[in-house]
Amino acid sequence: MQIKTKKILIIFLIPILLATVGFGCKRSCSSGTGKVVKNEVTVTYWSLFTESASIDPLIRVFEAQNPQIKINYKNFGDDYVNYHREVIDALAAGRGPDIWSVHHTWLVRDKNLIAPCPENVMNINDFKASFVDAAIDDNIIDGVIYGIPFSLDTLALFYNQDLFNQAHIVSPPKDWEAFREDVQSLTLQDEKGKIIQAGTALGTGKNINRAPDIVALLMMQNGAQMTDANKTSAAFNAGRQDQSGKSYVPGKEALDFYTEFASPKKAVYTWNPLSHYSIDAFTEGTLATMFSYSFHLPTVKLKAPNLAFKVSSVPQIADSREVNFANYWTNVVSAKTKYQNEAWAFLAFMAKKENMQKFCEEAKRPPARRDLFNIFDNDPELAVFAHQILTAKSWPRKDNDAADNIFEDMIEDVILGKKTSAESLNFAAAQINQTMK
């Protein structure tokens, strides 16, 4: 009887053992190679502007190295307004992405939605050694890494080579004084004083692509501190003293310089509120120079395939330190995701030098790593943008769209005579402070 009982017991236990070993494994199972592989995890990644073809090859490499992690990538095109709304709504509903892209100015605003990078994935010293200063300033908050950018764009000077040749200008200007002289040579008016060829698109707020960025760049080049040390209030309207002890307001000087190009009373008058939108005027061949980013290169080529244009570095203040302007998107991990480690592992993978180089070469974008600034040296267009990443700066804004509107209104109030430049500057600073509370 004992033997029969044991046989019956063994037969009874066999299905249970089969259910718990192999067929019924819930947490891990054999891969057939003797290695234990965890259950597959799918990490959802939402982004903008980046076609799947630019990132899919790297995703496949990451997945091959990490067979338990799958990356589900979705590109939202270029509609960043609806994109941000959809991300926020999805996160609130508990169906949001594990990784998502944010404009670098959104980091402070959306900080509570973001899971910081674990120290064992990437530490701050490694981040600072790898990335350019603008990325360090923006992505490290309170001593913790909150985002990892794959690329970083900068403002550059687009110029019409044919119009430069006709004006006998041999090379693009390197400083703003030379730029002013070139603009006067490039500007043409008819007998009634109407501008028929503009030397540059500067001076107004509404019909110039990224006018707020250009004004902020001029302010920073002139020595203005855009915010206080705590990054909690505007400071671009604050006064300073030069080496001789003379007081001046660098932000006001920059605003005055910018708006001169839209003042009929000035020698550099070349633009006004009735001018065509800057990119349209440039592609139409009636605008000699404009300031824009590398992502507008395809736009210009598409609109004007026969236009002979080139790209040069942004003019600087003579005998001063070089300052350029950064504009880019970074990548963050949702605070609500169940897969923070896996998500950050992918971002750390993309941050590696060889992977970022492959991505930037495929996507045709300037990199965010300092040791990659020269990867486009053989590309006469992208080399300009890439070389500027080492000296690029930005400034913290809790609401980038609001800040853009405030700066555009600041410019328009000056050129329309509604306020003096000092009044407009102070009013803009007060409005920025409201958005930063």
C-alpha positions in Angstrom: 0.0 0.0 0.0 2.8 2.4 0.8 4.4 1.8 -2.6 1.1 2.4 -4.4 0.5 5.6 -2.4 3.9 6.9 -3.4 3.3 6.1 -7.1 0.0 7.9 -7.0 1.5 10.9 -5.2 4.3 11.1 -7.8 1.8 10.9 -10.7 -0.3 13.6 -9.0 2.7 16.0 -8.6 4.0 15.7 -12.2 1.5 18.2 -13.7 2.2 20.6 -10.9 5.9 20.5 -11.5 5.4 20.9 -15.3 3.2 23.9 -14.6 5.9 25.6 -12.5 9.0 24.7 -14.4 9.2 25.6 -18.1 5.7 25.9 -19.5 4.2 27.9 -16.6 7.1 30.2 -15.7 5.8 33.6 -14.7 9.0 35.5 -13.9 11.8 33.9 -15.8 12.4 31.0 -18.1 15.2 29.2 -20.0 16.2 30.7 -23.3 17.5 27.4 -24.5 21.1 28.4 -24.1 21.3 27.8 -20.4 20.9 31.5 -19.7 17.9 32.8 -17.7 16.1 35.6 -19.4 13.6 37.9 -17.6 10.1 38.5 -19.0 10.2 40.8 -22.0 9.5 44.5 -21.2 8.1 46.9 -23.8 9.3 50.5 -23.3 7.2 53.1 -25.2 9.1 56.1 -26.5 7.3 59.2 -27.9 9.1 61.9 -29.7 8.9 64.6 -32.4 10.8 65.5 -35.6 12.8 62.2 -35.6 11.8 59.8 -38.4 11.9 56.1 -37.4 14.6 55.5 -40.0 17.0 57.7 -38.0 16.6 55.8 -34.8 15.4 52.3 -35.6 18.8 50.9 -36.4 20.1 51.9 -32.9 17.0 50.6 -31.3 17.6 47.2 -33.0 21.2 47.2 -31.6 20.0 48.0 -28.1 17.4 45.3 -28.2 20.0 42.8 -29.4 22.2 43.7 -26.5 19.2 43.7 -24.1 16.8 40.9 -25.4 14.5 41.4 -22.4 13.7 45.0 -23.5 11.8 46.1 -26.5 11.5 49.8 -27.6 8.2 50.9 -29.2 9.0 54.2 -30.9 6.4 56.7 -32.1 7.1 59.9 -34.0 4.6 62.7 -33.7 6.0 64.8 -36.6 6.3 68.5 -36.0 3.1 69.4 -34.1 4.7 70.1 -30.8 1.7 71.9 -29.3 -0.7 69.0 -29.7 2.1 66.6 -28.9 2.7 68.1 -25.4 -1.0 68.1 -24.7 -1.3 64.5 -25.7 1.6 63.5 -23.6 0.3 65.2 -20.5 -3.2 63.8 -21.0 -1.8 60.3 -21.5 0.3 60.5 -18.4 -2.6 61.7 -16.4 -4.7 58.7 -17.7 -2.0 56.3 -16.9 -1.3 55.3 -20.5 1.5 57.7 -21.2 4.9 56.9 -22.7 7.8 55.6 -20.6 10.2 57.9 -22.5 9.3 61.1 -24.1 11.0 64.1 -25.7 10.7 67.6 -24.2 12.0 70.9 -25.3 14.8 71.8 -23.0 12.9 74.8 -21.7 10.1 72.4 -20.5 12.4 70.6 -18.0 11.8 72.9 -15.1 8.1 73.1 -15.7 7.6 69.3 -16.1 10.1 68.3 -13.5 7.5 66.6 -11.3 6.5 64.3 -14.2 10.1 63.1 -14.8 12.0 60.3 -13.0 15.6 61.4 -12.5 18.5 59.3 -13.8 19.7 56.6 -11.3 23.3 57.2 -10.3 24.3 53.7 -11.3 23.1 54.3 -14.9 24.9 57.6 -15.5 26.5 59.8 -12.8 26.9 63.6 -13.0 30.6 63.6 -13.5 30.3 61.4 -16.6 27.5 63.6 -17.9 29.5 66.8 -17.4 32.6 65.2 -19.0 30.6 64.2 -22.1 28.0 66.9 -22.8 28.3 70.6 -23.8 27.7 73.3 -21.3 24.2 74.2 -22.5 23.1 70.6 -22.0 24.7 70.5 -18.5 23.0 73.7 -17.4 19.5 72.6 -18.6 19.5 68.8 -17.9 21.0 68.8 -14.4 18.5 70.1 -11.8 19.2 70.1 -8.1 22.3 68.0 -8.6 20.4 65.2 -10.5 20.2 64.4 -14.3 16.7 64.8 -15.6 17.2 64.5 -19.4 19.6 63.3 -22.1 19.7 65.1 -25.4 20.8 63.3 -28.5 21.5 66.5 -30.5 21.8 70.3 -29.9 21.1 73.0 -32.5 22.4 76.6 -32.7 21.5 79.7 -34.5 23.5 80.4 -37.6 23.7 83.0 -40.4 22.1 82.0 -43.7 23.2 84.2 -46.6 22.4 84.5 -50.3 25.7 84.0 -52.1 24.4 85.7 -55.3 23.3 88.8 -53.5 26.6 88.9 -51.7 28.5 88.7 -55.0 26.4 91.5 -56.5 27.2 93.7 -53.5 30.9 92.8 -53.9 30.9 91.2 -50.4 33.6 88.6 -50.4 32.8 86.7 -47.2 30.2 86.7 -44.5 30.7 89.1 -41.5 32.4 87.8 -38.4 31.4 90.7 -36.1 28.3 92.9 -35.7 30.0 96.1 -37.0 30.9 94.4 -40.2 27.4 92.9 -40.3 25.9 96.5 -40.1 28.0 97.6 -43.0 27.1 94.6 -45.1 23.4 95.1 -44.4 23.6 98.7 -45.7 25.3 97.5 -48.9 22.7 94.7 -49.4 19.6 96.8 -48.8 17.9 98.2 -51.9 14.9 100.7 -52.0 12.9 101.9 -54.9 12.3 105.6 -55.7 9.5 105.8 -53.1 11.6 104.4 -50.3 10.0 100.9 -50.4 12.5 98.1 -49.5 12.7 95.8 -52.5 15.7 93.9 -51.2 16.4 93.5 -47.5 19.9 93.1 -46.1 18.7 91.1 -43.1 15.6 90.1 -41.2 16.0 91.9 -37.9 14.1 94.5 -36.1 10.5 93.2 -35.7 8.9 90.4 -33.7 6.1 88.8 -35.5 7.4 88.2 -39.0 10.9 87.0 -38.2 11.6 83.3 -37.5 12.8 82.9 -33.9 13.0 86.6 -33.2 13.0 86.0 -29.4 16.0 83.7 -29.7 17.9 86.3 -31.7 17.2 89.1 -29.1 18.2 86.8 -26.2 21.4 85.9 -28.1 22.3 89.6 -28.5 21.6 90.2 -24.8 23.8 87.3 -23.7 26.6 88.3 -26.1 26.4 91.8 -24.6 26.9 90.5 -21.1 23.3 90.4 -19.8 22.3 87.8 -17.2 19.0 86.5 -18.4 17.9 85.3 -14.9 19.1 85.6 -11.3 21.5 83.0 -9.9 18.5 80.9 -8.6 16.9 80.9 -12.1 13.6 82.1 -10.5 13.3 85.7 -11.8 14.3 87.7 -14.9 17.4 89.7 -14.8 17.9 90.8 -18.4 16.8 94.3 -17.5 19.4 94.7 -14.8 22.2 97.2 -15.0 25.9 96.5 -14.9 29.2 98.4 -14.7 31.9 98.2 -17.4 35.6 98.1 -16.6 35.7 101.9 -16.3 32.9 101.9 -13.7 30.3 103.3 -16.2 26.8 101.9 -15.7 24.9 100.4 -18.6 22.0 98.0 -19.2 23.3 95.3 -21.6 19.8 94.0 -22.3 18.6 97.5 -23.3 21.6 98.0 -25.6 20.9 94.7 -27.3 17.2 95.6 -27.8 18.2 99.0 -29.2 20.6 97.4 -31.6 18.0 94.8 -32.8 15.2 97.3 -33.3 17.4 99.8 -35.3 17.0 97.5 -38.3 13.3 98.3 -38.4 13.6 102.1 -37.8 13.4 104.3 -41.0 15.5 106.9 -39.1 18.5 104.6 -38.9 21.1 103.9 -41.6 20.6 100.2 -41.2 16.9 100.3 -41.9 16.1 97.2 -43.9 13.0 95.5 -42.4 9.5 96.4 -41.2 6.2 94.8 -40.0 5.0 94.6 -43.7 8.0 92.6 -44.8 7.3 89.0 -45.9 8.0 86.3 -43.2 11.7 85.9 -43.0 12.0 82.3 -44.4 9.6 83.2 -47.2 11.5 86.3 -48.2 14.8 84.4 -48.1 13.6 81.7 -50.3 12.1 84.2 -52.7 15.5 85.8 -53.1 14.6 89.2 -51.7 16.4 88.8 -48.4 20.2 88.6 -48.2 20.6 87.2 -44.7 18.6 85.6 -42.0 19.2 83.7 -38.7 18.0 80.2 -38.2 18.7 76.6 -37.2 20.0 73.6 -39.0 16.5 72.1 -39.0 15.5 74.8 -41.5 18.1 73.7 -44.1 15.7 71.2 -45.7 12.9 73.8 -45.6 15.0 76.3 -47.5 16.1 73.7 -50.1 12.5 72.5 -50.6 11.1 76.0 -51.0 14.0 77.2 -53.3 15.9 74.3 -54.8 17.9 76.6 -57.1 18.8 79.2 -54.4 22.5 79.7 -54.0 22.8 80.1 -50.3 25.4 79.3 -47.6 25.6 79.1 -43.9 28.1 80.9 -41.6 28.6 81.3 -37.9 26.7 84.0 -36.0 28.4 87.4 -35.8 30.0 88.2 -32.5 30.9 91.3 -30.6 34.5 92.2 -31.7 37.2 91.3 -29.1 34.7 89.5 -26.8 34.1 85.9 -25.8 32.1 83.9 -28.3 28.5 83.2 -27.4 26.0 81.2 -29.4 22.4 80.3 -28.8 21.2 76.7 -28.1 17.8 75.3 -29.1 17.1 71.6 -28.7 15.0 68.7 -27.5 16.0 66.3 -24.7 14.7 63.0 -23.6 13.2 62.1 -20.2 11.7 59.1 -18.4 8.2 59.3 -17.0 7.9 59.3 -13.2 4.9 57.0 -13.6 6.6 54.3 -15.7 7.1 50.8 -14.2 10.2 50.5 -16.2 12.4 53.3 -15.1 15.7 51.3 -15.1 15.0 49.9 -18.6 14.0 53.3 -20.0 17.1 55.0 -18.5 19.3 52.2 -19.8 18.1 53.0 -23.4 18.9 56.7 -22.9 22.3 55.9 -21.5 22.9 53.7 -24.5 22.0 56.5 -26.9 24.3 58.9 -25.0 27.4 56.9 -25.8 29.7 58.6 -28.2 29.5 56.0 -31.0 25.7 55.8 -30.8 25.1 59.5 -30.7 27.5 59.9 -33.7 25.5 57.4 -35.7 22.2 59.0 -34.8 23.4 62.6 -35.7 25.0 61.5 -39.0 21.7 59.7 -40.0 19.4 62.5 -38.8 21.7 65.3 -40.0 21.8 67.0 -36.7 24.6 68.7 -34.7 25.5 66.5 -31.6 25.0 67.3 -27.9 28.3 65.6 -26.9 31.4 67.9 -26.7 33.7 65.3 -28.2 31.6 65.1 -31.4 31.7 68.8 -32.4 33.9 68.0 -35.4 32.0 65.1 -36.9 30.6 67.3 -39.7 33.9 69.0 -40.6 33.5 67.7 -44.2 30.0 69.1 -44.4 30.1 72.9 -45.2 26.6 73.4 -43.8 26.4 71.3 -40.7 30.0 72.0 -39.6 28.9 75.6 -38.7 26.2 74.4 -36.4 28.3 71.7 -34.8 31.2 73.9 -34.1 29.0 76.4 -32.2 27.7 73.8 -29.7 30.8 74.3 -27.4 29.9 78.0 -26.9 26.1 77.8 -27.0 24.0 79.0 -24.2 20.3 79.2 -23.4 18.2 80.6 -20.5 15.6 79.0 -18.2 12.0 79.7 -19.0 9.1 77.9 -17.3 6.8 78.6 -20.2 8.7 78.9 -23.5 5.6 79.9 -25.6 4.7 82.6 -23.1 8.3 83.9 -23.1 8.3 84.1 -26.9 5.1 86.1 -27.0 6.4 88.4 -24.3 9.6 89.1 -26.2 7.8 89.6 -29.5 5.5 92.1 -27.8 8.6 93.8 -26.2 10.1 94.3 -29.7 6.8 95.5 -31.3 6.1 98.0 -28.5 9.5 99.6 -29.3 9.2 99.8 -33.1 5.6 101.0 -32.9 6.4 103.7 -30.4 4.2 102.4 -27.7 7.0 102.2 -25.1 10.7 103.3 -24.9 13.1 100.4 -25.0 13.8 100.8 -21.3 10.0 100.7 -20.5 9.4 97.8 -22.8 12.4 95.8 -21.3 11.2 96.3 -17.7 7.6 95.4 -18.6 8.8 92.2 -20.3 10.9 91.3 -17.3 7.9 91.7 -15.0 5.8 89.5 -17.3 8.5 86.8 -17.4 8.5 86.9 -13.6 4.8 86.1 -13.5 5.4 83.0 -15.7 8.2 81.8 -13.5 6.2 81.9 -10.2 
